[in-house]
Amino acid sequence: MAMRGLRGGQSWQLLGLVSRQLSDTTAGGPPGAVACALRLAAAALSASSSSAGTWAGACLAGAWPSTLPLSRGARGFAALPEQAASDPMEERHIPERDGVSPEQRAKLARLRNIGISAHIDSGKTTLTERILFYTGRIHAIHEVRGKDGVGAKMDSMELEREKGITIQSAATYCKWKHTDINIIDTPGHVDFTIEVERALRVLDGAVLVLCAVGGVQSQSITVDRQMRRYGVPRLAFINKMDRAGADPGRVLGQLRDKLRLNCAFVQVPIGSEDKLAGLVDLVDRQAYHFLGPSGEQVTAVDSPAELRELVEERRTELIERIAEVDDTPGGVGELFLMEEEVPPAVLRAAIRRATLGLTFVPVFMGSAYKNKGVQLLLDGVDSYLPSPLDVNSQALDADQNEAPVDLTPSSKAPLVALAFKLEEGKFGQLTYMRVYQGSLARGDMIVNVVSGKRIKVPRLVRMHSNELEDIQSATAGDIVAFFGVECSSGDTFTDGSIKYTLTSMNVPEPVMSLAVMPKTQAATANFTKALQRFQREDPTFRVSLDVESGQTLIAGMGELHLDIYVERMRREYNVDAEVGRPRVNYRETITKRATFDYMHRKQSGGQGQFGRVAGYIEPLPPKEDGSPATGLEFENHIVGSAIPSGFIPSIEKGFREATTTGAIIGYPCEGVRVVLNDGAAHAVDSSELAFKLAAIYAFRDAARTAGPVVMEPIMTVEVTVPSEFQGAAMGDLNKRRGVIMANDAEGDDALLGAYVPLSEMFGYSTSLRSMTQGKGEFTMEYQNHSPVTSDKQAELAAQHTAARKTL
């Protein structure tokens, strides 16, 4: 039987054939019927109607072909994977949402908001470059450290291209087959972790990129923790499969052991290292090769005979992992228990359910640099990551005592949007925004819920790295930007009819600071402008004034973080700054309870000052994760009117001000609970100032008797050195007061893990290179603040006293 062209209803007749064929197969039909039926659906709904007719005839005749018809893709000829069927097949994944029209549901179902995150040098930006190329957004590939000097599209900052690292997250969008994808490429260095944090806050899904040689590294663990914090489903992509020493099996084991993920391969490689030739998809058992100068031509063939045993073994492992978390009637779990064959469509649907449910992570692989596996990863983004319809977002209703409210991704609902990133552009402040509900158009009036200001949107753009593409409107699910609106990162915008706020992102505290000042008086104005701009853009960058020395202090997440801002100050504002020695951001806390009863009395003619406060201070218990408590808790336990209620806020303000200067070395005191239970006031002489001063002096007196200790930032350090330098590296870490936590061998290298005080890590990079002949590498990440030893505390106290005497 031959069918020479399918139009209109004939395609739907073929879909009926697909469903009947699937039923026949599960009832014991001919082998290969499922694959043929799904290929038939792909052909039927593609532009290649003549090949659909040929395939229909073959299938109906009982001849089950093993090769796949090709369809013109976004770039070059790409195989039509079974999961990439057209719109009607996608309908099964469109969940119902109240208030969302069928047209908008269809549009949202084809939208993905994803982030690409990883440890530094895992190939995130290289991967994004290939994605943009294969989706037609760029027309030439440029490398991060390419010889042409152009640099990758997403590294738009001059410093990024010079250093070969991503400093700021960059947004873009592209279209893959029927799916629109918004992508945010994030930095991999721990010093810029806030960029990952705020990206994951607004994204629906993510790709966790891992190096096939390095595996799960320190920042991989941090990124995974951030994804868990915001409940972001993710795919894992093992990159750099072409490198010598690539071992995807070891990386999979680390994902399971270090990150505690239920995960499995969805692909196996054809060849390894420099002989990597392609990939076999475990879901449909098809082999894919990437041909052409840039891997743009994807061909699908039967899996190689020598790999079929491995393919079946890995596919069984994949099914077992899915069966553990899938209890859908007729799903993988049920078929696995009945020892029946799991059709590709059923397996694919189960992987999607488990991924969205955060119970499974599919593991892809390839080499972005060698142009292998990227198109299949894009198919995975389409098939397994959520659309805005699959994500349940909540806001807090300020008019209802911050009661949680479910948001609906409807363009007809009142606007709710979150500003998650700020940049200073040539046209003013550029604000990145995620629209969660409602719609936004150029010229609309919107309300900043935090400040209460009503603002007009002058210009609305979609970002493509550093390029701006004007748009007229945006609807729920979109990630856009606009100019000329003064706001802060984390502000919520509405249309004014509701007063909803969205929870902001987690912002880590800075761990080190530098004293900076402009070299010339003429540069002071630009110096101030630069610091103000950097503070608005980066919540982890803080500026303060040392009251005793009069110096301006900048604080951040590490040496590289602050060095980048000093360099940006020079390039963007023509400010050459003098930089002091790095300072560690110590903290102070107390270890036992102490009482206070302080009376502030001053009489100098006329109205005097009088205020008495009494109570106790005590240490706060540790947080749930075991880390030391932070901040100050104030509790008012006064019964009666010993102190008029109008003075209580001033007393609390006094205690909070007192904690900014500790009793030992003058650093902030944290993890303290202050309980006020008595006091006295004078009818004439008591005032807000008197009670504020009484609280300050009371805290200082009590803190000296409450067992004060100094806390220093502790860093998680991972060091990789050749085995012959293992002893020297361990000895050096011990000299730096490090505690060795791990000592593993990986091939010819030794991997050391340790907790080391930040104060001992300055200059470590130079030291490590000299002791390992330039072959050693290390990464460092903030762990927590921990008490210093008694001799170190005495040394710091002596230094503080000596410094005060010289002022």
Stockholm file with secondary structure:
# STOCKHOLM 1.0

chainA/1-807         MAMRGLRGGQSWQLLGLVSRQLSDTTAGGPPGAVACALRLAAAALSASSSSAGTWAGACLAGAWPSTLPLSRGARGFAALPEQAASDPMEERHIPERDGVSPEQRAKLARLRNIGISAHIDSGKTTLTERILFYTGRIHAIHEVRGKDGVGAKMDSMELEREKGITIQSAATYCKWKHTDINIIDTPGHVDFTIEVERALRVLDGAVLVLCAVGGVQSQSITVDRQMRRYGVPRLAFINKMDRAGADPGRVLGQLRDKLRLNCAFVQVPIGSEDKLAGLVDLVDRQAYHFLGPSGEQVTAVDSPAELRELVEERRTELIERIAEVDDTPGGVGELFLMEEEVPPAVLRAAIRRATLGLTFVPVFMGSAYKNKGVQLLLDGVDSYLPSPLDVNSQALDADQNEAPVDLTPSSKAPLVALAFKLEEGKFGQLTYMRVYQGSLARGDMIVNVVSGKRIKVPRLVRMHSNELEDIQSATAGDIVAFFGVECSSGDTFTDGSIKYTLTSMNVPEPVMSLAVMPKTQAATANFTKALQRFQREDPTFRVSLDVESGQTLIAGMGELHLDIYVERMRREYNVDAEVGRPRVNYRETITKRATFDYMHRKQSGGQGQFGRVAGYIEPLPPKEDGSPATGLEFENHIVGSAIPSGFIPSIEKGFREATTTGAIIGYPCEGVRVVLNDGAAHAVDSSELAFKLAAIYAFRDAARTAGPVVMEPIMTVEVTVPSEFQGAAMGDLNKRRGVIMANDAEGDDALLGAYVPLSEMFGYSTSLRSMTQGKGEFTMEYQNHSPVTSDKQAELAAQHTAARKTL
#=GR chainA/1-807 SS CCCCCCCTHHHHHHHHHHHHHHHHHHTTCCTTHHHHHHHHHHHHHSSCHHHHHHHHHHHHTTCCCCSCCEEECSSSEEECCGGGCCHHHHGGGCCCCTTCCHHHHHHHHTEEEEEEEESTTSSHHHHHHHHHHHTTSCSSCCCTTCTTSCCCTTCCSHHHHHHTSCCSCEEEEEEETTEEEEEEECCCSGGGHHHHHHHHHHCSEEEEEEETTTBSCHHHHHHHHHHHHTTCCEEEEEECTTSTTCCHHHHHHHHHHTSCCCEEESEEEESCGGGCCEEEETTTTEEEEEESTTSCEEEEEECCGGGHHHHHHHHHHHHHHHHTTCCCTTSHHHHHHTTCCCCHHHHHHHHHHHHHTTSCEEEEECBTTTTBSHHHHHHHHHHHSCCGGGCCCEEEEGGGTTEEEECCCCTTSCCEEEEEEEEEETTEEEEEEEEEESEEETTCEEEETTTCCEEECCCEEEEETTEEEECSEEETTCEEEEESCCCCTTCEEECSSCCEECCCCCCCCCCEEEEEEESSGGGHHHHHHHHHHHHHHCTTCEEEECTTTCCEEEEESSHHHHHHHHHHHHHHHCCCEEECCCEECCEEECCSCEEEEEEEEECSSSSCEEEEEEEEEEECCCCTTSCCCCSEEEEECCCSSSSCGGGHHHHHHHHHHHTTSCSSSSCCBCSEEEEEEEEECCTTTCCHHHHHHHHHHHHHHHHHTSCCEEEEEEEEEEEEEEGGGHHHHHHHHHHTTCEEEEEEEETTEEEEEEEEEGGGCTTHHHHHHHHTTTCCEEEEEEEEEEECCHHHHHHHHHHHHHHHHHC
#=GC SS_cons         CCCCCCCTHHHHHHHHHHHHHHHHHHTTCCTTHHHHHHHHHHHHHSSCHHHHHHHHHHHHTTCCCCSCCEEECSSSEEECCGGGCCHHHHGGGCCCCTTCCHHHHHHHHTEEEEEEEESTTSSHHHHHHHHHHHTTSCSSCCCTTCTTSCCCTTCCSHHHHHHTSCCSCEEEEEEETTEEEEEEECCCSGGGHHHHHHHHHHCSEEEEEEETTTBSCHHHHHHHHHHHHTTCCEEEEEECTTSTTCCHHHHHHHHHHTSCCCEEESEEEESCGGGCCEEEETTTTEEEEEESTTSCEEEEEECCGGGHHHHHHHHHHHHHHHHTTCCCTTSHHHHHHTTCCCCHHHHHHHHHHHHHTTSCEEEEECBTTTTBSHHHHHHHHHHHSCCGGGCCCEEEEGGGTTEEEECCCCTTSCCEEEEEEEEEETTEEEEEEEEEESEEETTCEEEETTTCCEEECCCEEEEETTEEEECSEEETTCEEEEESCCCCTTCEEECSSCCEECCCCCCCCCCEEEEEEESSGGGHHHHHHHHHHHHHHCTTCEEEECTTTCCEEEEESSHHHHHHHHHHHHHHHCCCEEECCCEECCEEECCSCEEEEEEEEECSSSSCEEEEEEEEEEECCCCTTSCCCCSEEEEECCCSSSSCGGGHHHHHHHHHHHTTSCSSSSCCBCSEEEEEEEEECCTTTCCHHHHHHHHHHHHHHHHHTSCCEEEEEEEEEEEEEEGGGHHHHHHHHHHTTCEEEEEEEETTEEEEEEEEEGGGCTTHHHHHHHHTTTCCEEEEEEEEEEECCHHHHHHHHHHHHHHHHHC
//
